[in-house]
């Protein structure tokens, strides 16, 4: 079963160990950078999650939820900020699961 897990001290190393293929590294920031960005956006804006399959880490995503886009309260936006699927796990539907999960979370809010 594929699930999303909140980041905890117990799964931090698994999350930061997620690596995309070398030819993809220029296109997406490492998980550690994403977690640093989540830390500096503490008001629930950043939504980082570890993607697991039967408890095995296979990817990482980070969404942004309810960002005050113009800084004046007139426009709020949400979306997928980062998506890292581990090099050996690509092509198995984890990316699709991640996108669908973020869309569902946005609809819930």
N, CA and C atoms as a LAMMPS dump frame, in Angstrom:
ITEM: TIMESTEP
0
ITEM: NUMBER OF ATOMS
327
ITEM: BOX BOUNDS ff ff ff
-5.0000000000000000e+02 5.0000000000000000e+02
-5.0000000000000000e+02 5.0000000000000000e+02
-5.0000000000000000e+02 5.0000000000000000e+02
ITEM: ATOMS id mol type element x y z
1 1 1 N 0.835 -1.178 0
2 1 2 C 0 0 0
3 1 3 C 0.884 1.246 0
4 2 1 N 0.598 2.171 -0.897
5 2 2 C 1.354 3.415 -0.985
6 2 3 C 0.719 4.428 -0.037
7 3 1 N 1.564 5.091 0.753
8 3 2 C 1.067 6.078 1.703
9 3 3 C 1.979 7.303 1.731
10 4 1 N 1.447 8.371 2.305
11 4 2 C 2.241 9.558 2.602
12 4 3 C 2.446 9.604 4.105
13 5 1 N 3.655 9.903 4.529
14 5 2 C 3.965 9.992 5.95
15 5 3 C 4.504 11.378 6.271
16 6 1 N 4.071 11.92 7.4
17 6 2 C 4.67 13.162 7.886
18 6 3 C 6.135 12.888 8.186
19 7 1 N 6.953 13.915 8.071
20 7 2 C 8.363 13.766 8.395
21 7 3 C 8.537 13.785 9.914
22 8 1 N 9.305 12.829 10.405
23 8 2 C 9.562 12.684 11.839
24 8 3 C 11.052 12.403 12.028
25 9 1 N 11.537 12.474 13.265
26 9 2 C 12.922 12.066 13.502
27 9 3 C 13.17 10.615 13.063
28 10 1 N 12.145 9.785 13.148
29 10 2 C 12.296 8.383 12.784
30 10 3 C 12.429 8.109 11.298
31 11 1 N 11.903 8.988 10.445
32 11 2 C 12.011 8.745 8.999
33 11 3 C 12.82 9.822 8.277
34 12 1 N 13.426 10.726 9.041
35 12 2 C 14.22 11.811 8.46
36 12 3 C 15.335 11.283 7.562
37 13 1 N 16.111 10.307 8.041
38 13 2 C 17.215 9.771 7.234
39 13 3 C 16.713 9.113 5.957
40 14 1 N 15.584 8.417 6.049
41 14 2 C 15.01 7.79 4.85
42 14 3 C 14.616 8.858 3.843
43 15 1 N 14.007 9.938 4.335
44 15 2 C 13.575 11.018 3.432
45 15 3 C 14.769 11.69 2.771
46 16 1 N 15.776 12.028 3.565
47 16 2 C 16.93 12.73 2.993
48 16 3 C 17.805 11.811 2.146
49 17 1 N 17.578 10.51 2.231
50 17 2 C 18.3 9.559 1.396
51 17 3 C 17.702 9.365 0.011
52 18 1 N 16.533 9.946 -0.241
53 18 2 C 15.896 9.813 -1.556
54 18 3 C 16.748 10.531 -2.592
55 19 1 N 17.115 9.84 -3.654
56 19 2 C 17.916 10.415 -4.735
57 19 3 C 17.268 10.097 -6.078
58 20 1 N 17.112 11.12 -6.897
59 20 2 C 16.63 10.912 -8.26
60 20 3 C 17.803 10.419 -9.112
61 21 1 N 17.526 10.083 -10.374
62 21 2 C 18.604 9.66 -11.271
63 21 3 C 19.594 10.82 -11.469
64 22 1 N 20.859 10.523 -11.682
65 22 2 C 21.855 11.584 -11.877
66 22 3 C 21.483 12.573 -12.987
67 23 1 N 20.878 12.079 -14.061
68 23 2 C 20.519 12.983 -15.162
69 23 3 C 19.323 13.873 -14.829
70 24 1 N 18.696 13.654 -13.678
71 24 2 C 17.55 14.461 -13.248
72 24 3 C 17.913 15.46 -12.153
73 25 1 N 19.102 15.346 -11.605
74 25 2 C 19.474 16.164 -10.449
75 25 3 C 19.405 17.656 -10.729
76 26 1 N 19.622 18.067 -11.961
77 26 2 C 19.567 19.498 -12.299
78 26 3 C 18.133 20.036 -12.282
79 27 1 N 17.151 19.15 -12.303
80 27 2 C 15.758 19.562 -12.462
81 27 3 C 14.985 19.67 -11.146
82 28 1 N 15.504 19.098 -10.078
83 28 2 C 14.783 19.115 -8.8
84 28 3 C 15.786 19.247 -7.657
85 29 1 N 15.413 20.034 -6.664
86 29 2 C 16.293 20.223 -5.507
87 29 3 C 16.325 18.963 -4.646
88 30 1 N 17.426 18.746 -3.955
89 30 2 C 17.504 17.607 -3.041
90 30 3 C 16.493 17.758 -1.9
91 31 1 N 16.121 16.648 -1.319
92 31 2 C 15.155 16.643 -0.219
93 31 3 C 15.628 17.553 0.912
94 32 1 N 16.909 17.55 1.219
95 32 2 C 17.419 18.376 2.318
96 32 3 C 17.107 19.856 2.083
97 33 1 N 17.256 20.326 0.859
98 33 2 C 16.925 21.726 0.565
99 33 3 C 15.43 21.971 0.744
100 34 1 N 14.612 21.034 0.309
101 34 2 C 13.164 21.172 0.487
102 34 3 C 12.798 21.267 1.963
103 35 1 N 13.427 20.443 2.79
104 35 2 C 13.129 20.475 4.22
105 35 3 C 13.591 21.788 4.846
106 36 1 N 14.688 22.336 4.37
107 36 2 C 15.129 23.641 4.86
108 36 3 C 14.108 24.714 4.484
109 37 1 N 13.591 24.649 3.272
110 37 2 C 12.561 25.606 2.858
111 37 3 C 11.283 25.426 3.671
112 38 1 N 10.933 24.202 3.971
113 38 2 C 9.754 23.962 4.813
114 38 3 C 9.952 24.591 6.191
115 39 1 N 11.154 24.507 6.692
116 39 2 C 11.466 25.069 8.009
117 39 3 C 11.294 26.593 8.034
118 40 1 N 11.652 27.264 6.955
119 40 2 C 11.546 28.727 6.937
120 40 3 C 10.155 29.211 6.538
121 41 1 N 9.256 28.29 6.229
122 41 2 C 7.843 28.597 5.966
123 41 3 C 7.003 27.82 6.986
124 42 1 N 7.08 28.198 8.273
125 42 2 C 6.52 27.366 9.339
126 42 3 C 5.007 27.447 9.53
127 43 1 N 4.326 28.332 8.866
128 43 2 C 2.903 28.535 9.143
129 43 3 C 1.995 27.571 8.397
130 44 1 N 2.451 26.351 8.184
131 44 2 C 1.628 25.366 7.509
132 44 3 C 1.603 25.53 5.999
133 45 1 N 2.404 26.451 5.487
134 45 2 C 2.444 26.667 4.041
135 45 3 C 3.088 25.469 3.349
136 46 1 N 4.231 25.026 3.858
137 46 2 C 4.927 23.881 3.268
138 46 3 C 4.364 22.593 3.86
139 47 1 N 4.142 21.622 2.986
140 47 2 C 3.549 20.337 3.367
141 47 3 C 4.448 19.213 2.852
142 48 1 N 5.561 18.915 3.566
143 48 2 C 6.465 17.86 3.114
144 48 3 C 5.985 16.484 3.557
145 49 1 N 6.129 15.502 2.678
146 49 2 C 5.702 14.139 2.987
147 49 3 C 6.653 13.127 2.347
148 50 1 N 6.892 12.049 3.076
149 50 2 C 7.639 10.91 2.563
150 50 3 C 6.648 9.963 1.906
151 51 1 N 6.952 9.508 0.717
152 51 2 C 6.104 8.544 0.012
153 51 3 C 6.674 7.156 0.305
154 52 1 N 5.819 6.275 0.823
155 52 2 C 6.272 4.922 1.137
156 52 3 C 5.374 3.891 0.454
157 53 1 N 5.939 2.742 0.206
158 53 2 C 5.194 1.603 -0.323
159 53 3 C 5.465 0.438 0.616
160 54 1 N 4.43 0.039 1.341
161 54 2 C 4.581 -1.012 2.358
162 54 3 C 5.687 -0.642 3.353
163 55 1 N 5.771 0.64 3.691
164 55 2 C 6.749 1.111 4.655
165 55 3 C 8.12 1.425 4.078
166 56 1 N 8.331 1.094 2.821
167 56 2 C 9.619 1.319 2.163
168 56 3 C 9.618 2.705 1.513
169 57 1 N 10.607 3.572 1.825
170 57 2 C 10.626 4.904 1.224
171 57 3 C 10.914 4.839 -0.276
172 58 1 N 10.049 5.504 -1.059
173 58 2 C 10.207 5.49 -2.514
174 58 3 C 10.248 6.891 -3.106
175 59 1 N 9.892 7.898 -2.314
176 59 2 C 9.895 9.25 -2.845
177 59 3 C 9.586 10.286 -1.786
178 60 1 N 9.592 11.514 -2.219
179 60 2 C 9.34 12.655 -1.35
180 60 3 C 8.553 13.681 -2.157
181 61 1 N 7.619 14.325 -1.488
182 61 2 C 6.926 15.442 -2.121
183 61 3 C 6.818 16.577 -1.133
184 62 1 N 6.675 17.767 -1.67
185 62 2 C 6.364 18.915 -0.828
186 62 3 C 5.391 19.787 -1.603
187 63 1 N 4.269 20.057 -0.959
188 63 2 C 3.257 20.938 -1.531
189 63 3 C 3.329 22.278 -0.814
190 64 1 N 2.736 23.285 -1.443
191 64 2 C 2.52 24.556 -0.752
192 64 3 C 1.014 24.742 -0.661
193 65 1 N 0.557 25.139 0.519
194 65 2 C -0.873 25.198 0.781
195 65 3 C -1.267 26.58 1.286
196 66 1 N -2.101 27.257 0.533
197 66 2 C -2.662 28.534 0.956
198 66 3 C -1.678 29.68 1.035
199 67 1 N -0.708 29.727 0.135
200 67 2 C 0.237 30.844 0.129
201 67 3 C -0.49 32.122 -0.271
202 68 1 N -0.26 33.182 0.48
203 68 2 C -0.769 34.514 0.137
204 68 3 C 0.103 35.022 -1.008
205 69 1 N -0.347 34.799 -2.225
206 69 2 C 0.465 34.959 -3.423
207 69 3 C 0.976 36.387 -3.622
208 70 1 N 0.135 37.371 -3.336
209 70 2 C 0.534 38.769 -3.53
210 70 3 C 0.89 39.465 -2.219
211 71 1 N 0.746 38.77 -1.103
212 71 2 C 1.079 39.345 0.181
213 71 3 C 0.051 40.321 0.719
214 72 1 N -1.106 40.379 0.062
215 72 2 C -2.137 41.323 0.51
216 72 3 C -3.467 40.645 0.818
217 73 1 N -3.479 39.315 0.836
218 73 2 C -4.689 38.572 1.168
219 73 3 C -5.693 38.426 0.041
220 74 1 N -5.361 38.893 -1.159
221 74 2 C -6.33 38.833 -2.255
222 74 3 C -6.293 37.529 -3.037
223 75 1 N -5.141 36.892 -3.07
224 75 2 C -5 35.662 -3.852
225 75 3 C -4.232 34.634 -3.026
226 76 1 N -4.833 33.466 -2.84
227 76 2 C -4.157 32.359 -2.155
228 76 3 C -4.038 31.205 -3.141
229 77 1 N -2.873 30.575 -3.151
230 77 2 C -2.636 29.473 -4.078
231 77 3 C -2.032 28.285 -3.354
232 78 1 N -2.29 27.123 -3.926
233 78 2 C -1.747 25.867 -3.423
234 78 3 C -1.297 25.039 -4.617
235 79 1 N -0.328 24.166 -4.408
236 79 2 C 0.125 23.305 -5.494
237 79 3 C 1.273 22.408 -5.076
238 80 1 N 1.777 21.671 -6.033
239 80 2 C 2.908 20.777 -5.812
240 80 3 C 4.192 21.58 -5.996
241 81 1 N 5.022 21.584 -4.982
242 81 2 C 6.255 22.367 -4.985
243 81 3 C 7.434 21.511 -5.431
244 82 1 N 7.556 20.315 -4.855
245 82 2 C 8.668 19.427 -5.174
246 82 3 C 8.173 17.99 -5.279
247 83 1 N 8.817 17.241 -6.154
248 83 2 C 8.522 15.817 -6.274
249 83 3 C 9.815 15.097 -6.625
250 84 1 N 10.242 14.217 -5.751
251 84 2 C 11.444 13.416 -5.948
252 84 3 C 11.05 11.952 -5.811
253 85 1 N 11.135 11.219 -6.895
254 85 2 C 10.92 9.769 -6.842
255 85 3 C 12.291 9.12 -6.979
256 86 1 N 12.612 8.215 -6.064
257 86 2 C 13.929 7.574 -6.04
258 86 3 C 14.245 6.938 -7.386
259 87 1 N 15.512 7.01 -7.754
260 87 2 C 15.96 6.556 -9.07
261 87 3 C 15.456 5.157 -9.424
262 88 1 N 15.562 4.211 -8.531
263 88 2 C 15.153 2.837 -8.817
264 88 3 C 13.668 2.579 -8.687
265 89 1 N 12.902 3.612 -8.345
266 89 2 C 11.46 3.452 -8.109
267 89 3 C 10.591 4.157 -9.149
268 90 1 N 11.208 4.774 -10.12
269 90 2 C 10.455 5.517 -11.117
270 90 3 C 9.746 4.571 -12.089
271 91 1 N 8.614 5.051 -12.606
272 91 2 C 7.845 4.257 -13.558
273 91 3 C 6.908 3.253 -12.911
274 92 1 N 6.668 3.378 -11.617
275 92 2 C 5.83 2.419 -10.887
276 92 3 C 4.539 3.045 -10.366
277 93 1 N 4.265 4.303 -10.747
278 93 2 C 3.025 4.948 -10.337
279 93 3 C 3.133 5.811 -9.087
280 94 1 N 4.32 5.934 -8.521
281 94 2 C 4.465 6.726 -7.299
282 94 3 C 4.275 8.222 -7.563
283 95 1 N 4.736 8.693 -8.693
284 95 2 C 4.535 10.1 -9.048
285 95 3 C 3.064 10.425 -9.222
286 96 1 N 2.356 9.566 -9.9
287 96 2 C 0.908 9.749 -10.086
288 96 3 C 0.198 9.773 -8.729
289 97 1 N 0.567 8.838 -7.859
290 97 2 C 0.002 8.81 -6.512
291 97 3 C 0.27 10.131 -5.789
292 98 1 N 1.483 10.637 -5.901
293 98 2 C 1.855 11.881 -5.225
294 98 3 C 1.005 13.049 -5.721
295 99 1 N 0.88 13.187 -7.031
296 99 2 C 0.103 14.288 -7.607
297 99 3 C -1.361 14.176 -7.185
298 100 1 N -1.928 12.99 -7.253
299 100 2 C -3.323 12.796 -6.852
300 100 3 C -3.515 13.083 -5.366
301 101 1 N -2.53 12.728 -4.543
302 101 2 C -2.621 12.967 -3.105
303 101 3 C -2.572 14.449 -2.785
304 102 1 N -1.721 15.188 -3.472
305 102 2 C -1.659 16.641 -3.258
306 102 3 C -2.961 17.283 -3.693
307 103 1 N -3.488 16.877 -4.844
308 103 2 C -4.771 17.438 -5.307
309 103 3 C -5.875 17.167 -4.291
310 104 1 N -5.895 15.979 -3.712
311 104 2 C -6.917 15.636 -2.713
312 104 3 C -6.753 16.498 -1.45
313 105 1 N -5.523 16.718 -1.032
314 105 2 C -5.275 17.551 0.156
315 105 3 C -5.713 18.989 -0.097
316 106 1 N -5.446 19.498 -1.271
317 106 2 C -5.871 20.866 -1.615
318 106 3 C -7.39 20.951 -1.592
319 107 1 N -8.064 19.963 -2.142
320 107 2 C -9.545 19.965 -2.128
321 107 3 C -10.086 19.906 -0.7
322 108 1 N -9.419 19.14 0.188
323 108 2 C -9.866 19.044 1.589
324 108 3 C -9.79 20.385 2.3
325 109 1 N -8.855 21.2 1.916
326 109 2 C -8.665 22.487 2.59
327 109 3 C -9.549 23.512 1.948
